């Protein structure tokens, strides 16, 4: 698997492709949760991304909605897993603990690390922190199962 800048570039390309597919199919929460993600570091089994909380992902109290946080965690965790095992993966176990939240225009960083791999199962740990003070917003562990499909950024023939 590629490393460094090349992996950052391909991860960003994959993020944009996911966002465009979600937009065309009306899945707005995926679009809003992935638009504006910036890949800061990428290595095999590791991603560090920056994200600025936007209006469309807030709850009725003006906080970053837990569902939007979970969507971002799921996406970044999936991409970290993909960098380790380059096939489509599906979640088989996903747990998140929430510790705080963020407000609109707050910068956060999302760190995803592959922490285990056994055959077709890969475990990724993801932490979301406020960028300015390092306060933990959410922590998750996600087990992914590899499928026999090879990922492609090509367009559908349907």
C-alpha positions as CSV (number, residue, x, y, z in Angstrom):
1,X,0.0,0.0,0.0
2,X,1.2,3.5,-0.7
3,X,2.6,5.8,2.0
4,X,2.7,9.4,3.0
5,X,1.7,12.1,0.5
6,X,0.4,9.6,-2.0
7,X,-1.8,7.9,0.6
8,X,-3.0,11.4,1.7
9,X,-3.9,12.2,-1.9
10,X,-5.8,9.0,-2.5
11,X,-7.6,9.2,0.8
12,X,-8.8,12.7,0.0
13,X,-9.9,11.5,-3.5
14,X,-11.8,8.7,-1.9
15,X,-13.4,11.1,0.6
16,X,-14.5,13.4,-2.2
17,X,-15.9,10.4,-4.2
18,X,-17.9,9.2,-1.2
19,X,-19.3,12.7,-0.6
20,X,-20.3,13.1,-4.3
21,X,-22.1,9.6,-4.3
22,X,-23.8,10.5,-1.0
23,X,-24.9,13.9,-2.5
24,X,-26.4,12.3,-5.6
25,X,-28.3,9.7,-3.5
26,X,-29.7,12.3,-1.1
27,X,-27.7,11.1,2.0
28,X,-27.1,14.6,3.3
29,X,-25.6,13.6,6.7
30,X,-22.7,11.8,5.0
31,X,-22.1,14.8,2.7
32,X,-22.1,17.3,5.6
33,X,-20.0,15.0,7.8
34,X,-17.3,14.5,5.2
35,X,-17.2,17.8,3.3
36,X,-14.2,19.9,4.4
37,X,-12.3,17.0,6.0
38,X,-8.6,17.7,5.5
39,X,-6.1,14.8,5.7
40,X,-3.1,15.9,7.8
41,X,-1.2,12.6,7.9
42,X,-1.7,9.2,6.3
43,X,0.3,6.1,6.8
44,X,-0.6,2.4,6.5
45,X,-3.2,1.8,9.1
46,X,-3.2,5.4,10.4
47,X,-5.1,8.6,9.5
48,X,-5.0,12.0,11.1
49,X,-7.7,14.4,9.7
50,X,-8.9,17.9,10.6
51,X,-12.5,19.0,10.4
52,X,-14.3,22.3,11.1
53,X,-17.8,21.8,12.6
54,X,-20.4,23.4,10.3
55,X,-24.0,24.6,10.8
56,X,-25.6,21.5,9.0
57,X,-24.3,19.1,11.7
58,X,-25.6,20.8,14.8
59,X,-28.3,19.6,17.1
60,X,-31.1,21.8,18.5
61,X,-28.8,23.2,21.2
62,X,-26.1,24.3,18.8
63,X,-23.8,21.3,19.6
64,X,-22.2,19.0,17.1
65,X,-24.8,16.3,16.7
66,X,-23.7,12.8,18.0
67,X,-25.0,11.2,14.8
68,X,-22.8,13.4,12.7
69,X,-19.8,12.6,14.9
70,X,-20.6,8.9,14.5
71,X,-20.8,9.3,10.7
72,X,-17.4,11.1,10.6
73,X,-15.8,8.4,12.9
74,X,-17.2,5.6,10.7
75,X,-15.9,7.2,7.5
76,X,-12.4,8.0,8.9
77,X,-12.1,4.6,10.5
78,X,-13.1,2.9,7.3
79,X,-10.5,4.8,5.4
80,X,-7.8,3.9,7.9
81,X,-8.8,0.3,7.6
82,X,-8.8,0.5,3.8
83,X,-5.2,1.8,3.9
84,X,-4.3,-1.4,5.8
85,X,-6.5,-3.9,3.9
86,X,-7.3,-2.4,0.5
87,X,-10.7,-4.1,0.0
88,X,-14.2,-3.0,0.9
89,X,-14.9,-3.4,4.7
90,X,-18.2,-3.6,6.5
91,X,-18.7,-2.8,10.2
92,X,-19.5,-5.7,12.4
93,X,-19.1,-4.0,15.7
94,X,-19.1,-0.3,16.4
95,X,-19.0,1.4,19.8
96,X,-18.6,5.0,20.7
97,X,-18.2,6.8,24.0
98,X,-19.0,10.5,24.0
99,X,-17.2,12.8,26.4
100,X,-18.0,16.3,25.2
101,X,-19.1,18.2,22.1
102,X,-18.1,21.0,19.9
103,X,-19.8,24.1,18.5
104,X,-20.0,25.6,15.1
105,X,-16.7,26.6,13.5
106,X,-14.7,24.7,16.1
107,X,-11.7,22.8,14.7
108,X,-11.4,19.1,15.7
109,X,-8.9,16.4,14.8
110,X,-9.8,12.8,14.1
111,X,-7.1,10.2,14.6
112,X,-7.8,6.7,13.4
113,X,-5.4,3.8,14.0
114,X,-5.7,0.1,13.1
115,X,-5.0,-1.7,16.4
116,X,-5.6,-5.3,15.4
117,X,-6.0,-7.6,12.4
118,X,-7.0,-11.2,12.4
119,X,-7.8,-12.7,9.1
120,X,-10.7,-10.9,7.6
121,X,-11.3,-8.9,10.7
122,X,-9.6,-5.5,11.4
123,X,-10.0,-3.3,14.5
124,X,-9.6,0.4,14.3
125,X,-9.6,2.9,17.2
126,X,-10.7,6.4,16.5
127,X,-10.5,9.5,18.7
128,X,-12.0,12.9,18.1
129,X,-10.4,15.8,20.0
130,X,-10.7,19.6,20.0
131,X,-7.8,20.9,18.1
132,X,-7.1,24.0,20.3
133,X,-6.9,22.2,23.7
134,X,-6.9,18.4,23.0
135,X,-10.1,17.8,24.9
136,X,-11.5,14.4,24.1
137,X,-14.9,14.6,22.3
138,X,-15.4,10.9,21.4
139,X,-13.6,7.7,21.4
140,X,-14.5,4.6,19.4
141,X,-13.6,1.1,18.5
142,X,-14.8,-0.5,15.3
143,X,-14.4,-4.0,14.0
144,X,-14.5,-4.3,10.2
145,X,-14.9,-7.4,8.1
146,X,-13.2,-7.5,4.7
147,X,-15.3,-8.4,1.8
148,X,-14.1,-10.0,-1.4
149,X,-14.7,-6.8,-3.3
150,X,-11.8,-4.7,-4.5
151,X,-12.4,-1.0,-4.0
152,X,-12.5,1.3,-7.0
153,X,-13.1,4.9,-7.6
154,X,-14.6,4.2,-11.0
155,X,-18.1,5.3,-11.9
156,X,-21.1,3.0,-11.9
157,X,-22.4,1.6,-15.2
158,X,-26.0,1.6,-13.9
